[in-house]
Amino acid sequence: MGRGAKPDVTQKGALNNNDPMLFDTHAHLNFKDYDKDREKVIRNSLEEGVFMINVGTDINESKKVAEISKKHKKGVYSSIGLHPLYVEKEDFENLLPEYENLARSSVVVAIGETGLDLQGKNMEKQRQVFLKHIQLAEKSGLPLILHCRKAHEELIELISNSTSKGVIHCFTGGEKELKEYLEMGFYIGFNGIIFKMNLEKEIRETPLERILLETDCPFLTPPEAKTERNEPLFVKYIAKEIARIKRISVKEVAKVTTRNAVNLFKL
């Protein structure tokens, strides 16, 4: 896509098959890492045809991602939730009315990131908060952005009876977990972790129609970016690596994964 082009993906089917773009479905431009140049980073990404979803990790960050989105007509969306590592940081249940109010905003397209993390504390609290997120997703009709670290079996059990679907962010599971997520109708998110872990088999076995691209910026910067801080623009390196592994063109990866994002998040 030429510099300066800003395709309209506000409706399904709005993408031109001859003019693919990229979609970073998991960014954290709300973090302090971007306090000095946030709008410049966003502008550079949009000018290169890279749209993004900024993901909240607590109530304040969730409000912040929504405010960032409201500054832009399109291409900058938001997800709201309490990260499992922060479940002791705030009382999610008491703040639920605020999250529900945020979920009604037109710029909010998902609930999360939420899920389970065995490196965190208080797993019982994590489970309780996660179930509240599932209920919020079902009530709002929004998809889930799920975080899972070394807790796939339990997470699968908790989501198995939910009507809400979504994406498994930063997938690090194996073939067994991949098969179960796909059978339940979830998308699989791949980001810079694929340069640190050997996930080639899992990438090959995931249908392109079920893959979402992510950066998880400012973290997990692809080596080819040659900088420490990650940003949405570098999602192109994830697309390039997936294309290499699947032996297809980058253009095909861009076209299909962007369509996946548009469909899942109802843009």
C-alpha positions, -999 to 999 in steps of 0.1 A, spaced: 0 0 0 14 34 -9 24 59 17 -4 81 27 -32 56 18 -58 51 45 -82 24 35 -117 24 51 -123 -8 70 -153 5 90 -175 -21 73 -170 -58 64 -159 -62 29 -144 -27 27 -109 -39 19 -98 -39 -17 -82 -72 -26 -57 -54 -48 -46 -31 -21 -39 -52 11 -29 -36 44 -17 -50 78 -35 -50 111 -17 -51 144 -44 -67 166 -24 -63 199 -5 -31 207 1 -11 239 7 24 226 -9 36 258 22 26 278 47 52 290 72 40 264 54 62 239 47 93 260 71 114 239 61 103 204 28 84 206 9 103 180 39 102 156 41 64 160 4 61 153 6 85 123 35 67 108 17 34 111 -15 47 96 3 63 67 18 29 59 -16 12 60 -11 -4 94 -42 -3 116 -41 -13 153 -59 -23 184 -45 -9 217 -51 -32 246 -59 -21 281 -44 -39 311 -64 -22 340 -92 3 343 -69 34 339 -51 19 309 -85 8 294 -98 44 297 -66 56 281 -68 33 251 -103 45 245 -92 82 246 -64 75 222 -88 59 197 -112 88 199 -86 111 185 -86 92 152 -114 87 127 -104 51 120 -76 27 122 -70 30 159 -93 7 180 -94 -4 217 -98 -34 239 -105 -31 276 -98 -54 305 -77 -63 335 -45 -83 328 -43 -115 349 -10 -104 364 -28 -73 379 -58 -89 394 -47 -78 429 -41 -43 417 -78 -33 415 -113 -46 424 -125 -57 390 -160 -66 403 -166 -32 418 -153 -15 387 -174 -36 364 -199 -8 358 -171 14 345 -159 -14 322 -195 -20 310 -198 17 302 -165 16 283 -176 -14 264 -205 6 249 -181 30 232 -179 27 194 -141 26 196 -140 -5 219 -140 -37 198 -129 -64 223 -127 -74 260 -92 -81 273 -65 -88 277 -77 -113 302 -70 -149 310 -46 -169 332 -9 -167 339 9 -192 361 37 -167 366 13 -145 384 -1 -147 420 -35 -158 433 -47 -182 407 -81 -184 423 -86 -146 419 -74 -148 383 -100 -174 376 -128 -153 392 -118 -122 373 -114 -141 341 -150 -155 344 -162 -119 349 -145 -109 317 -162 -138 299 -196 -126 312 -188 -90 301 -179 -102 266 -211 -122 264 -232 -92 276 -215 -67 253 -213 -90 223 -176 -83 220 -148 -109 213 -122 -118 239 -85 -111 237 -70 -139 258 -37 -141 276 -25 -175 286 9 -185 300 14 -221 310 -23 -225 319 -38 -237 286 -57 -268 300 -75 -247 326 -82 -218 303 -97 -241 277 -119 -256 304 -132 -222 314 -139 -210 279 -154 -242 266 -190 -234 275 -188 -197 266 -207 -183 236 -180 -157 232 -151 -163 208 -119 -143 202 -82 -147 198 -55 -165 218 -30 -137 221 8 -145 217 2 -182 212 28 -203 229 10 -236 232 16 -269 214 -2 -289 188 -28 -303 212 -38 -268 225 -38 -254 190 -62 -280 178 -86 -274 208 -86 -236 203 -93 -240 166 -121 -265 172 -137 -240 195 -136 -213 169 -108 -191 182 -83 -172 162 -46 -176 169 -24 -145 175 13 -147 164 38 -119 173 75 -115 178 76 -145 201 79 -166 169 115 -153 167 123 -166 202 104 -199 202 102 -226 175 65 -224 166 69 -232 129 49 -264 131 20 -246 149 21 -218 123 20 -243 94 -9 -262 111 -30 -230 117 -51 -221 87 -43 -187 74 -80 -178 78 -76 -182 116 -44 -162 121 -42 -127 135 -10 -107 134 3 -89 166 32 -69 178 25 -67 216 45 -35 213 66 -22 230 76 -58 237 88 -87 215 105 -66 188 114 -86 157 152 -88 151 148 -72 117 135 -40 132 170 -33 146 156 -12 175 147 -20 211 112 -6 212 85 -24 191 57 -5 173 27 -14 151 47 -8 119 69 -37 127 40 -61 123 52 -64 87 81 -86 99 56 -110 115 37 -112 82 70 -118 64 80 -147 87 46 -163 85 48 -161 47 82 -177 47 70 -206 70 38 -212 50 56 -207 16 31 -181 4 34 -144 -4 35 -116 21 6 -100 2 -16 -131 8 -7 -131 45 -16 -94 47 -48 -97 28 -62 -127 47 -51 -118 82 -65 -83 79 -98 -97 67 -97 -120 98 -93 -89 120 -121 -71 103 -144 -101 107 -136 -110 143 -138 -74 156 -168 -65 134 -152 -35 119 
